[in-house]
Amino acid sequence: MANTGNSTTDERTMHIRFQRGDEDSLRDALRGLDRGEEVAPHFEVIFDHPDDVHRVTRPKNLELLRALVQHEPESIRETARLVDRDVRQVHTNLEELESLHLLEFEEDGRRKRPTVWYDSIEVDLPLDIPPGTRDEANA
């Protein structure tokens, strides 16, 4: 979708950031709300460890997120069918994505429906990371 500035038609992008968030965008959104303006939602997750960014971008996790966005499956079992994988493995990966704050489960009796609230992911990985993180990032 094109970014038109209208929050009802904008693509909903989850921003994955490493160690620092986009404080300016968040501050602008909060000021707009204070003025009574309708502002586009601000979806952002900040990770402190490079392994967390890697967990998001693993091919199997990206495949699951794409299936959720494109097909909106009603259950974990249906999600597993969509990606042609074992239900237990898919369940494990979905729980991992939930722990990374990238999806939620809606419970309907015994069935759990994985859901996302965004259409795309944008990863911001600065190369000027602090010295204390350098060893972990290169491991």
Backbone as ProteinMPNN parsed JSONL, in Angstrom:
{"seq_chain_A": "MANTGNSTTDERTMHIRFQRGDEDSLRDALRGLDRGEEVAPHFEVIFDHPDDVHRVTRPKNLELLRALVQHEPESIRETARLVDRDVRQVHTNLEELESLHLLEFEEDGRRKRPTVWYDSIEVDLPLDIPPGTRDEANA", "coords_chain_A": {"N_chain_A": [[0.835, -1.184, 0.0], [0.398, 2.262, -0.634], [1.959, 4.983, 1.054], [0.044, 7.322, 2.236], [-0.419, 9.1, 4.2], [-2.844, 8.998, 5.416], [-4.228, 7.431, 8.057], [-6.04, 5.332, 7.897], [-5.654, 4.036, 5.505], [-3.012, 3.496, 5.286], [-0.136, 1.383, 5.072], [0.475, -0.875, 7.64], [3.223, -0.889, 9.467], [5.558, -2.782, 11.233], [8.172, -1.804, 13.149], [11.29, -3.009, 13.656], [13.806, -2.609, 15.833], [17.228, -2.189, 16.817], [18.549, -1.795, 19.864], [17.945, 0.994, 20.011], [15.193, 3.196, 19.856], [12.824, 4.893, 17.69], [12.55, 7.74, 18.711], [11.78, 10.32, 17.922], [9.643, 9.963, 16.065], [7.772, 8.73, 17.738], [7.403, 10.73, 19.664], [6.329, 12.777, 18.011], [3.928, 11.547, 17.276], [2.649, 11.355, 19.773], [2.378, 14.088, 20.396], [0.636, 14.835, 18.35], [-1.644, 13.375, 19.106], [-2.184, 14.68, 21.512], [-3.038, 17.096, 20.468], [-5.421, 16.357, 19.476], [-5.483, 15.164, 17.013], [-5.837, 12.713, 14.409], [-3.685, 10.11, 14.361], [-1.26, 8.056, 12.687], [-0.844, 4.637, 13.602], [1.833, 3.589, 15.744], [4.035, 1.168, 15.507], [6.416, -0.61, 17.11], [9.239, -2.499, 18.057], [11.876, -2.909, 20.233], [14.946, -4.394, 20.382], [17.52, -5.612, 22.505], [19.45, -7.469, 22.094], [21.383, -8.958, 19.549], [20.727, -11.547, 18.776], [17.962, -11.709, 19.078], [16.998, -10.124, 16.99], [17.879, -11.679, 14.901], [16.325, -13.983, 15.357], [13.8, -13.075, 14.621], [14.135, -12.71, 11.871], [14.66, -15.186, 10.81], [14.199, -17.592, 8.228], [12.018, -19.509, 8.567], [10.423, -18.316, 10.536], [9.756, -15.895, 9.292], [8.295, -16.93, 7.161], [6.077, -17.922, 8.556], [4.995, -15.529, 9.613], [4.334, -14.219, 7.225], [2.356, -15.97, 6.268], [0.399, -15.581, 8.227], [-0.31, -12.89, 7.805], [-1.169, -12.908, 5.122], [-3.165, -14.924, 4.956], [-4.662, -15.08, 7.301], [-5.128, -17.265, 9.26], [-7.278, -19.478, 11.161], [-6.381, -21.003, 13.256], [-3.644, -22.644, 14.991], [-3.153, -25.116, 13.878], [-4.234, -24.81, 11.286], [-2.48, -22.867, 10.383], [-0.108, -24.351, 10.324], [-0.758, -26.14, 8.26], [-0.852, -24.348, 6.125], [1.828, -23.646, 5.763], [2.932, -26.064, 5.362], [4.101, -27.691, 7.428], [5.047, -29.438, 10.473], [2.724, -29.464, 13.141], [3.525, -29.188, 15.844], [6.105, -28.059, 15.599], [5.478, -25.643, 14.332], [3.848, -24.518, 16.294], [5.755, -24.125, 18.326], [7.447, -22.24, 17.045], [5.606, -20.138, 16.687], [5.029, -19.5, 19.348], [7.541, -18.532, 20.048], [7.638, -16.236, 18.435], [5.563, -14.854, 19.628], [6.726, -14.374, 22.126], [8.578, -12.541, 21.344], [7.053, -10.369, 20.953], [5.638, -10.108, 18.552], [3.343, -11.263, 17.674], [0.012, -12.189, 18.642], [-2.046, -14.455, 20.508], [-5.347, -15.318, 20.013], [-7.71, -16.687, 21.998], [-10.063, -19.253, 21.548], [-12.068, -21.161, 22.946], [-10.618, -24.294, 22.996], [-8.983, -23.747, 20.955], [-6.332, -21.823, 19.548], [-5.818, -18.815, 18.003], [-3.426, -17.421, 15.974], [-2.47, -14.047, 15.612], [-1.602, -11.03, 13.875], [-0.952, -7.49, 13.798], [-0.022, -5.862, 11.863], [1.27, -5.159, 8.553], [3.717, -5.329, 7.359], [7.275, -5.655, 7.947], [9.928, -3.725, 9.09], [13.339, -3.571, 9.428], [15.686, -2.048, 11.468], [18.951, -1.764, 11.799], [21.49, -0.493, 13.261], [24.897, 0.238, 12.497], [26.725, 1.351, 14.135], [27.111, 0.246, 16.755], [27.287, 0.081, 20.371], [30.463, -0.415, 22.086], [30.387, -2.506, 24.079], [28.589, -4.313, 23.09], [29.595, -5.312, 20.803], [31.139, -7.764, 20.758], [29.188, -9.71, 21.278], [27.5, -9.326, 19.08], [29.119, -10.159, 17.023], [29.504, -12.786, 17.498]], "CA_chain_A": [[0.0, 0.0, 0.0], [1.144, 3.516, -0.663], [1.892, 5.772, 2.276], [-0.655, 8.543, 1.857], [-0.608, 9.966, 5.357], [-4.143, 8.698, 5.986], [-3.985, 6.249, 8.885], [-6.948, 4.234, 7.6], [-5.223, 3.333, 4.306], [-1.569, 3.263, 5.342], [0.375, 0.083, 5.449], [0.841, -0.931, 9.058], [4.576, -1.429, 9.496], [6.201, -3.037, 12.516], [9.577, -1.414, 13.091], [12.168, -3.784, 14.524], [15.002, -1.786, 16.025], [18.252, -2.758, 17.682], [19.062, -0.979, 20.959], [17.403, 2.342, 20.153], [13.94, 3.39, 19.15], [12.608, 6.131, 16.93], [11.918, 8.627, 19.688], [11.17, 11.466, 17.243], [8.329, 9.57, 15.538], [6.889, 8.509, 18.868], [7.108, 12.045, 20.237], [5.428, 13.451, 17.075], [2.616, 10.901, 17.38], [2.048, 11.76, 21.048], [1.972, 15.496, 20.266], [-0.564, 14.851, 17.516], [-2.761, 12.924, 19.94], [-2.484, 15.776, 22.449], [-3.764, 18.136, 19.721], [-6.688, 15.794, 19.029], [-5.359, 14.712, 15.631], [-5.802, 11.272, 14.167], [-2.314, 9.789, 13.961], [-1.013, 6.68, 12.276], [-0.326, 3.832, 14.706], [3.289, 3.464, 15.819], [4.361, -0.195, 15.909], [7.864, -0.68, 17.248], [9.819, -3.384, 19.052], [13.301, -2.63, 20.356], [15.682, -5.522, 20.948], [18.852, -5.298, 23.022], [20.382, -8.529, 21.736], [21.344, -9.279, 18.122], [20.063, -12.84, 18.573], [16.521, -11.49, 18.945], [16.77, -9.659, 15.61], [18.074, -12.868, 14.065], [15.164, -14.864, 15.54], [12.699, -12.522, 13.823], [14.392, -12.792, 10.433], [14.873, -16.554, 10.337], [13.237, -17.904, 7.157], [10.792, -20.195, 9.017], [9.585, -17.347, 11.241], [9.21, -14.976, 8.287], [7.271, -17.681, 6.435], [4.882, -17.943, 9.402], [4.417, -14.182, 9.658], [3.697, -13.976, 5.919], [1.12, -16.761, 6.216], [-0.595, -14.934, 9.092], [-0.77, -11.658, 7.165], [-1.838, -13.185, 3.85], [-4.287, -15.867, 5.018], [-5.391, -14.935, 8.559], [-5.631, -18.591, 9.663], [-8.123, -19.536, 12.353], [-5.796, -21.818, 14.311], [-2.257, -23.062, 14.805], [-3.204, -26.255, 12.948], [-4.412, -24.263, 9.933], [-1.217, -22.205, 10.045], [0.832, -25.419, 9.968], [-1.127, -26.623, 6.928], [-0.491, -23.329, 5.138], [3.281, -23.647, 5.526], [3.297, -27.462, 5.155], [5.038, -28.068, 8.483], [4.497, -30.129, 11.63], [1.992, -28.571, 14.041], [4.336, -28.907, 17.048], [7.165, -27.108, 15.229], [4.834, -24.348, 14.082], [3.436, -24.008, 17.598], [6.975, -23.644, 18.985], [7.864, -21.0, 16.387], [4.623, -19.091, 16.977], [5.265, -19.065, 20.73], [8.754, -17.714, 20.01], [7.253, -14.927, 17.886], [4.776, -14.184, 20.661], [7.669, -13.896, 23.15], [9.263, -11.384, 20.753], [6.015, -9.337, 20.837], [5.305, -9.942, 17.145], [2.003, -11.785, 17.415], [-0.808, -12.511, 19.809], [-2.965, -15.567, 20.336], [-6.729, -15.126, 20.442], [-8.196, -18.001, 22.415], [-11.455, -19.561, 21.243], [-12.18, -22.505, 23.502], [-9.314, -24.958, 23.016], [-8.235, -23.312, 19.776], [-5.614, -20.56, 19.645], [-5.658, -18.202, 16.683], [-2.332, -16.454, 15.954], [-2.827, -12.844, 14.867], [-0.678, -9.897, 13.826], [-1.656, -6.233, 13.623], [0.775, -5.079, 10.925], [1.335, -5.749, 7.223], [5.105, -5.492, 6.937], [8.295, -5.449, 8.974], [11.106, -2.968, 8.677], [14.394, -3.794, 10.414], [16.685, -0.985, 11.563], [20.09, -2.344, 12.488], [22.605, 0.449, 13.127], [26.221, -0.369, 12.5], [27.552, 2.009, 15.152], [26.672, -0.299, 18.043], [28.211, 0.354, 21.465], [31.547, -1.386, 22.212], [30.027, -3.643, 24.913], [27.728, -5.223, 22.343], [30.325, -5.755, 19.613], [31.507, -9.181, 20.836], [27.974, -10.523, 21.162], [26.986, -9.19, 17.727], [30.002, -10.864, 16.106], [29.629, -14.194, 17.904]], "C_chain_A": [[0.876, 1.242, 0.0], [0.954, 4.259, 0.648], [1.311, 7.126, 1.934], [-0.825, 9.506, 3.005], [-1.949, 9.746, 6.028], [-4.029, 7.39, 6.744], [-4.926, 5.094, 8.565], [-6.508, 3.453, 6.365], [-3.738, 3.027, 4.319], [-1.268, 1.809, 5.617], [0.783, 0.154, 6.912], [2.177, -1.644, 9.163], [5.057, -1.581, 10.927], [7.677, -2.701, 12.325], [10.346, -2.219, 14.133], [13.459, -2.989, 14.634], [15.946, -2.469, 17.009], [18.793, -1.658, 18.586], [18.541, 0.448, 21.045], [16.166, 2.494, 19.279], [13.916, 4.692, 18.38], [11.839, 7.086, 17.827], [11.231, 9.809, 19.024], [9.783, 11.122, 16.711], [7.322, 9.359, 16.66], [6.466, 9.835, 19.491], [6.127, 12.818, 19.345], [4.011, 12.869, 17.164], [1.912, 11.322, 18.666], [1.595, 13.219, 21.017], [0.707, 15.626, 19.432], [-1.788, 14.408, 18.293], [-3.176, 14.004, 20.928], [-3.28, 16.882, 21.776], [-5.107, 17.632, 19.199], [-6.663, 15.308, 17.591], [-5.434, 13.188, 15.556], [-4.406, 10.948, 13.649], [-2.204, 8.328, 13.567], [-0.467, 5.893, 13.467], [1.193, 3.7, 14.608], [3.601, 2.081, 16.379], [5.872, -0.333, 15.936], [8.243, -1.66, 18.347], [11.317, -3.113, 19.039], [13.961, -3.819, 21.049], [17.068, -5.061, 21.389], [19.893, -6.32, 22.604], [20.262, -8.845, 20.248], [20.654, -10.611, 17.84], [18.562, -12.677, 18.396], [16.175, -11.007, 17.54], [16.895, -10.851, 14.667], [16.868, -13.809, 14.162], [13.978, -14.382, 14.714], [12.892, -12.838, 12.35], [14.747, -14.19, 9.942], [13.81, -16.903, 9.3], [11.943, -18.567, 7.63], [9.862, -19.237, 9.76], [8.976, -16.342, 10.266], [8.109, -15.659, 7.474], [5.964, -17.712, 7.242], [4.208, -16.572, 9.44], [3.72, -13.845, 8.338], [2.368, -14.735, 5.814], [0.026, -16.115, 7.061], [-1.167, -13.69, 8.428], [-1.618, -11.969, 5.932], [-3.119, -14.005, 3.984], [-5.149, -15.752, 6.268], [-5.984, -16.268, 9.038], [-6.364, -18.544, 10.998], [-7.492, -20.296, 13.511], [-4.327, -22.089, 14.003], [-2.207, -24.2, 13.787], [-3.361, -25.765, 11.503], [-3.147, -23.554, 9.472], [-0.19, -23.241, 9.599], [0.524, -25.98, 8.577], [-0.695, -25.632, 5.854], [0.993, -23.348, 4.787], [3.831, -25.069, 5.339], [4.388, -27.91, 6.122], [4.294, -28.756, 9.615], [3.869, -29.129, 12.602], [2.827, -28.218, 15.274], [5.439, -27.898, 16.751], [6.594, -25.711, 15.011], [4.411, -23.719, 15.405], [4.636, -23.424, 18.347], [7.433, -22.315, 18.379], [6.896, -19.856, 16.662], [4.774, -18.587, 18.408], [6.515, -18.197, 20.822], [8.42, -16.31, 19.497], [6.389, -14.145, 18.866], [5.714, -13.617, 21.735], [8.459, -12.688, 22.661], [8.296, -10.221, 20.525], [5.624, -9.059, 19.385], [3.987, -10.585, 16.748], [1.307, -12.001, 18.738], [-1.646, -13.728, 19.476], [-4.336, -15.134, 20.852], [-7.264, -16.505, 20.771], [-9.685, -18.117, 22.144], [-11.681, -21.004, 21.686], [-10.803, -23.12, 23.613], [-8.42, -24.486, 21.877], [-7.58, -21.96, 20.032], [-5.372, -20.038, 18.234], [-4.514, -17.193, 16.738], [-2.706, -15.247, 15.09], [-1.686, -11.827, 14.916], [-1.483, -8.653, 13.484], [-0.912, -5.304, 12.669], [0.858, -5.854, 9.619], [2.756, -6.009, 6.745], [6.025, -5.238, 8.125], [9.439, -4.684, 8.343], [12.142, -3.119, 9.789], [15.406, -2.67, 10.326], [17.818, -1.516, 12.422], [21.288, -1.419, 12.318], [23.947, -0.265, 13.227], [27.149, 0.258, 13.529], [27.122, 1.569, 16.551], [27.706, -0.028, 19.118], [29.253, -0.75, 21.609], [31.183, -2.624, 23.027], [29.211, -4.684, 24.189], [28.463, -5.869, 21.182], [30.648, -7.263, 19.635], [30.297, -10.078, 20.645], [27.45, -10.499, 19.728], [27.834, -9.978, 16.731], [30.132, -12.347, 16.421], [28.987, -15.117, 16.903]], "O_chain_A": [[1.965, 1.251, 0.573], [-0.101, 4.167, 1.275], [2.009, 7.987, 1.4], [-1.323, 10.615, 2.816], [-2.173, 10.267, 7.121], [-3.762, 6.348, 6.146], [-4.629, 3.96, 8.938], [-6.941, 2.315, 6.182], [-3.255, 2.343, 3.417], [-2.02, 1.103, 6.289], [1.37, 1.141, 7.355], [2.259, -2.858, 8.972], [4.981, -0.65, 11.729], [8.342, -3.249, 11.446], [10.085, -2.121, 15.332], [14.123, -2.729, 13.631], [15.529, -3.212, 17.898], [19.419, -0.707, 18.118], [18.692, 1.07, 22.096], [16.096, 2.005, 18.152], [14.859, 5.481, 18.416], [10.621, 7.219, 17.711], [10.197, 10.265, 19.512], [8.845, 11.9, 16.885], [6.163, 9.758, 16.549], [5.292, 10.029, 19.806], [5.196, 13.444, 19.852], [3.024, 13.605, 17.132], [0.716, 11.614, 18.654], [0.539, 13.548, 21.557], [-0.183, 16.415, 19.751], [-2.859, 15.0, 18.155], [-4.365, 14.223, 21.158], [-4.102, 17.538, 22.417], [-5.847, 18.377, 18.558], [-7.719, 15.064, 17.006], [-5.132, 12.483, 16.519], [-3.994, 11.461, 12.608], [-2.953, 7.478, 14.048], [0.301, 6.437, 14.261], [1.758, 3.701, 13.514], [3.452, 1.843, 17.578], [6.534, -0.19, 14.908], [7.653, -1.659, 19.427], [11.949, -3.088, 17.982], [13.582, -4.199, 22.157], [17.703, -4.234, 20.734], [21.091, -6.074, 22.739], [19.151, -8.986, 19.738], [20.057, -10.784, 16.777], [17.947, -13.429, 17.641], [15.173, -11.431, 16.964], [16.099, -11.002, 13.741], [16.44, -14.369, 13.153], [13.232, -15.195, 14.166], [11.94, -13.191, 11.655], [15.098, -14.362, 8.775], [12.643, -16.549, 9.471], [10.869, -18.219, 7.139], [8.642, -19.337, 9.629], [7.808, -15.979, 10.4], [7.104, -15.032, 7.138], [4.88, -17.55, 6.682], [2.988, -16.472, 9.312], [2.64, -13.255, 8.337], [1.376, -14.194, 5.325], [-1.14, -16.1, 6.664], [-2.375, -13.457, 8.48], [-2.667, -11.358, 5.727], [-4.059, -13.809, 3.214], [-6.262, -16.278, 6.293], [-7.198, -16.384, 9.203], [-6.104, -17.688, 11.844], [-8.002, -20.248, 14.63], [-3.838, -21.802, 12.911], [-1.319, -24.239, 12.936], [-2.685, -26.263, 10.603], [-2.782, -23.633, 8.298], [0.516, -23.036, 8.611], [1.44, -26.262, 7.805], [-0.225, -26.034, 4.79], [1.367, -23.094, 3.642], [5.036, -25.259, 5.178], [5.434, -28.424, 5.724], [3.07, -28.673, 9.711], [4.435, -28.065, 12.85], [2.833, -27.064, 15.702], [5.687, -26.991, 17.546], [7.17, -24.719, 15.458], [4.596, -22.52, 15.61], [4.536, -22.347, 18.935], [7.767, -21.379, 19.105], [7.326, -18.719, 16.851], [4.662, -17.387, 18.66], [6.547, -17.233, 21.587], [8.871, -15.314, 20.065], [6.472, -12.918, 18.931], [5.51, -12.495, 22.201], [8.954, -11.899, 23.467], [8.684, -9.197, 19.963], [5.318, -7.922, 19.025], [3.559, -10.461, 15.601], [1.924, -11.997, 19.803], [-1.926, -14.004, 18.309], [-4.468, -14.65, 21.976], [-7.27, -17.393, 19.918], [-10.467, -17.219, 22.458], [-11.509, -21.942, 20.908], [-9.913, -22.55, 24.244], [-7.229, -24.798, 21.847], [-8.173, -21.071, 20.643], [-4.8, -20.725, 17.387], [-4.606, -16.206, 17.467], [-3.2, -15.405, 13.973], [-0.914, -11.779, 15.874], [-2.582, -8.756, 12.938], [-1.147, -4.096, 12.668], [0.558, -7.047, 9.572], [2.977, -6.811, 5.837], [5.621, -4.691, 9.152], [9.856, -4.958, 7.218], [11.86, -2.829, 10.952], [15.924, -2.37, 9.25], [17.661, -1.695, 13.63], [22.027, -1.54, 11.34], [24.096, -1.247, 13.954], [28.244, -0.251, 13.768], [26.813, 2.393, 17.412], [28.893, 0.084, 18.811], [28.969, -1.904, 21.292], [31.639, -3.716, 22.688], [29.144, -5.831, 24.63], [28.0, -6.869, 20.634], [30.448, -7.952, 18.634], [30.364, -11.083, 19.938], [27.007, -11.525, 19.212], [27.323, -10.421, 15.703], [30.797, -13.083, 15.692], [29.0, -16.334, 17.088]]}, "name": "protein", "num_of_chains": 1, "seq": "MANTGNSTTDERTMHIRFQRGDEDSLRDALRGLDRGEEVAPHFEVIFDHPDDVHRVTRPKNLELLRALVQHEPESIRETARLVDRDVRQVHTNLEELESLHLLEFEEDGRRKRPTVWYDSIEVDLPLDIPPGTRDEANA"}
